Amino acid sequence: MRAKPWMLIIWPAFLVAGLLEAVVFAFVDPQDLHWFSRDLDLSGQAIYTLAFFAFWGLAMLSSGLTTLLAKSSAEVMD
């Protein structure tokens, strides 16, 4: 498979993940986060990293779905 279709999904998702990271953590302190009423036993840097990859994964899913829905049925079957 060619690299260009993948880059049309991955690169915009990366940019959106970076933007979401900046916006979310401008208002949220990672040390104040809780998971099921328990403190997260992770460093701030680990929380930033995990959040970035979660944002990136969700944005890739969204970009991939948009790319899939933009194709005709003949292109999807190829």
Residue pairs with C-beta under 8 A, 6 or more apart in sequence:
5 67
8 63
8 67
9 60
9 63
9 64
9 67
10 60
10 63
12 59
12 63
13 56
13 59
13 60
13 62
13 63
14 56
14 59
16 55
16 59
17 52
17 53
17 55
17 56
17 59
18 52
20 55
20 59
21 48
21 51
21 52
21 55
24 51
24 55
25 48
25 51
30 40
30 44
30 47
30 48
30 51
31 44
33 40
33 47
34 40
40 47
42 50
68 76
